[in-house]
Amino acid sequence: MSAEKLRSKAASHIGVAEAHTEAGRYGPALSENISAARVVRRLLKTEPDSRRHRAVLGSLYYNRALLLERVGRGPDAITAGRWSVAFYEFLDPTLRGERSVADAVRDAPPVSGAAEPIDAAQLIAHLADAQARLARLLGTYGLRDRRRDRELRRFNRDPELTLRHEINVLDSQACLTYKALIGCSSYTEADFQRVLRQSGEGLTKYHARFPD
């Protein structure tokens, strides 16, 4: 199948998934999301330098994490959340903190390849949103078990990182990112406050589950 046909097929699955999600049909939405990601991964194999495909996968896994949670699969939602963070980290215009948010917004090129390019500020915000969602999922469903140990190694995280500290780091990164976006992008104090309100949820749920 040609790349053009694969892109059309992926777009179709994404559109159907979004329609199912808006209607509250989370099971069918999840199936379409999985199908879309499978197609985009095929595209990425044929076009391995495509930043657009990685951005689409970051979005798909971000949405998949929520869909998996809605159908009662919390641990799988965490895995999807980790994939979303990983794809957005690959595209991070700040180069994982090596350059400032303001410099990245000013200088980093957008992700092209579609009618709507994704600019540097959006990429930075998408990563922060993915981090915030993963923090909440870890606090709600995360366990201190072998599955988490395997995932930390798989996603190149410090195997000694405690669950509580991982949640705290993700929350802090998300909040600091949105704070830095104010004044150098179209993101505002309202966006920062939105993430700030979410930021304590993961730790709150963690302490409710592990009061020690």
C-alpha positions as CSV (number, residue, x, y, z in Angstrom):
1,M,0.0,0.0,0.0
2,S,1.3,3.4,-0.9
3,A,2.2,6.0,1.7
4,E,-0.6,8.2,0.4
5,K,-3.1,5.5,1.0
6,L,-1.7,4.7,4.4
7,R,-2.1,8.3,5.4
8,S,-5.7,8.3,4.2
9,K,-6.4,5.1,6.1
10,A,-4.9,6.5,9.3
11,A,-6.9,9.7,9.0
12,S,-10.1,7.7,8.5
13,H,-9.4,5.6,11.7
14,I,-8.6,8.8,13.6
15,G,-11.7,10.5,12.5
16,V,-13.9,7.6,13.5
17,A,-12.1,7.2,16.8
18,E,-12.8,10.9,17.6
19,A,-16.5,10.5,16.7
20,H,-16.8,7.5,19.0
21,T,-15.1,9.3,21.8
22,E,-17.4,12.3,21.5
23,A,-20.4,10.0,21.7
24,G,-19.0,8.1,24.7
25,R,-18.4,4.9,22.9
26,Y,-15.0,4.3,24.4
27,G,-14.6,0.6,23.4
28,P,-15.1,1.2,19.7
29,A,-13.0,4.4,20.0
30,L,-10.1,2.4,21.4
31,S,-10.3,-0.1,18.6
32,E,-10.1,2.6,16.0
33,N,-7.3,4.3,17.9
34,I,-5.3,1.1,17.9
35,S,-5.9,0.6,14.2
36,A,-4.8,4.2,13.5
37,A,-1.6,3.7,15.4
38,R,-0.8,0.5,13.6
39,V,-1.1,2.3,10.3
40,V,1.0,5.2,11.4
41,R,3.7,2.9,12.7
42,R,3.8,1.3,9.2
43,L,4.2,4.8,7.8
44,L,7.0,5.5,10.2
45,K,8.8,2.3,9.0
46,T,8.7,3.5,5.4
47,E,9.4,7.2,6.3
48,P,11.7,6.9,9.4
49,D,12.7,10.5,9.4
50,S,9.2,11.8,9.6
51,R,8.6,14.0,12.6
52,R,4.9,14.3,11.7
53,H,4.3,10.5,12.2
54,R,5.9,10.7,15.6
55,A,3.7,13.7,16.5
56,V,0.6,11.8,15.4
57,L,1.6,8.7,17.4
58,G,2.2,11.0,20.5
59,S,-1.4,12.2,20.1
60,L,-2.8,8.8,19.5
61,Y,-1.2,7.3,22.6
62,Y,-2.2,10.4,24.6
63,N,-5.8,9.7,23.7
64,R,-5.4,6.0,24.1
65,A,-4.3,6.4,27.7
66,L,-7.6,8.1,28.5
67,L,-9.7,5.5,26.5
68,L,-8.0,2.6,28.3
69,E,-8.8,4.3,31.6
70,R,-12.4,4.8,30.6
71,V,-12.7,1.0,29.8
72,G,-11.2,0.1,33.2
73,R,-7.6,-0.8,32.1
74,G,-5.6,1.5,34.3
75,P,-2.2,-0.3,34.1
76,D,-2.5,-0.4,30.3
77,A,-3.3,3.3,30.3
78,I,0.0,4.0,32.1
79,T,1.9,2.2,29.3
80,A,0.1,4.2,26.7
81,G,0.9,7.4,28.7
82,R,4.5,6.4,28.7
83,W,4.5,6.0,24.9
84,S,2.9,9.4,24.5
85,V,5.6,11.0,26.6
86,A,8.3,9.1,24.7
87,F,7.1,10.3,21.3
88,Y,6.8,13.9,22.4
89,E,10.2,13.8,24.1
90,F,11.7,12.7,20.8
91,L,10.3,15.9,19.2
92,D,11.0,18.2,22.2
93,P,12.2,21.5,20.8
94,T,14.0,22.3,24.1
95,L,16.1,19.1,23.6
96,R,15.1,17.8,27.0
97,G,16.0,21.1,28.7
98,E,19.2,21.9,26.9
99,R,17.7,25.1,25.5
100,S,15.2,27.4,27.1
101,V,11.5,27.3,26.3
102,A,11.6,30.9,25.0
103,D,14.6,30.1,22.7
104,A,12.9,26.9,21.4
105,V,9.7,28.8,20.7
106,R,11.6,31.4,18.8
107,D,14.0,29.2,16.8
108,A,12.8,25.6,16.5
109,P,11.2,24.6,13.2
110,P,7.5,23.4,13.2
111,V,6.5,19.9,12.4
112,S,5.2,20.0,8.9
113,G,3.7,17.5,6.5
114,A,0.0,18.3,7.0
115,A,-2.4,21.2,6.4
116,E,-1.8,22.4,10.0
117,P,1.9,22.6,11.0
118,I,2.6,22.0,14.7
119,D,4.8,24.8,16.0
120,A,7.4,24.6,18.7
121,A,5.1,26.0,21.4
122,Q,2.5,23.4,20.7
123,L,5.0,20.6,20.8
124,I,6.3,21.8,24.1
125,A,2.8,22.0,25.5
126,H,1.8,18.6,24.1
127,L,4.8,17.1,26.0
128,A,3.7,18.8,29.2
129,D,0.1,17.6,28.8
130,A,1.4,14.1,28.3
131,Q,3.6,14.3,31.4
132,A,0.6,15.6,33.5
133,R,-1.6,12.8,32.3
134,L,1.0,10.2,33.0
135,A,1.5,11.6,36.5
136,R,-2.2,11.3,37.2
137,L,-2.4,7.8,35.9
138,L,0.6,6.7,37.9
139,G,-0.9,8.1,41.1
140,T,-4.3,6.5,40.4
141,Y,-3.2,3.1,39.1
142,G,0.6,2.8,39.4
143,L,2.0,-0.1,41.4
144,R,5.5,-0.7,42.9
145,D,5.8,-4.0,41.0
146,R,7.8,-5.9,38.4
147,R,5.7,-4.5,35.5
148,R,6.8,-0.9,36.5
149,D,10.4,-2.0,36.8
150,R,10.3,-3.5,33.3
151,E,8.7,-0.3,31.9
152,L,11.2,2.0,33.5
153,R,14.0,0.0,31.8
154,R,12.0,-0.1,28.5
155,F,11.5,3.7,28.4
156,N,15.1,4.4,29.6
157,R,14.1,5.7,33.1
158,D,16.1,5.4,36.2
159,P,15.2,1.9,37.6
160,E,15.8,3.3,41.2
161,L,13.2,6.0,40.6
162,T,10.4,5.6,43.2
163,L,6.8,5.8,42.1
164,R,6.2,8.8,44.3
165,H,9.2,10.7,42.9
166,E,8.3,9.9,39.3
167,I,4.9,11.4,39.8
168,N,6.4,14.5,41.5
169,V,8.9,15.0,38.7
170,L,6.3,14.7,35.9
171,D,4.0,17.1,37.7
172,S,6.8,19.6,38.2
173,Q,8.0,19.4,34.6
174,A,4.5,20.0,33.3
175,C,3.9,23.0,35.5
176,L,7.3,24.6,34.9
177,T,6.8,24.2,31.1
178,Y,3.5,25.9,31.1
179,K,4.8,28.7,33.3
180,A,7.7,29.2,30.8
181,L,5.3,29.3,27.8
182,I,3.6,32.4,29.2
183,G,4.9,35.5,27.5
184,C,6.7,33.8,24.6
185,S,3.7,32.0,23.0
186,S,-0.1,32.1,22.8
187,Y,-0.4,30.1,26.0
188,T,-1.7,32.1,28.9
189,E,-2.0,32.1,32.7
190,A,-5.2,30.2,32.3
191,D,-3.4,27.3,30.7
192,F,-0.8,27.3,33.5
193,Q,-3.6,27.3,36.1
194,R,-5.3,24.4,34.4
195,V,-2.2,22.3,34.6
196,L,-1.5,23.5,38.2
197,R,-4.9,22.4,39.3
198,Q,-4.2,18.9,37.8
199,S,-0.6,18.8,39.2
200,G,-1.5,17.6,42.7
201,E,-4.0,15.0,41.7
202,G,-1.5,12.3,41.0
203,L,0.2,12.6,44.4
204,T,-3.1,13.0,46.2
205,K,-4.3,9.7,44.7
206,Y,-1.0,8.1,45.4
207,H,-1.1,9.0,49.1
208,A,-4.6,7.8,49.4
209,R,-3.5,4.4,48.1
210,F,-0.2,4.3,49.9
211,P,-0.7,6.2,53.1
212,D,2.7,5.2,54.4
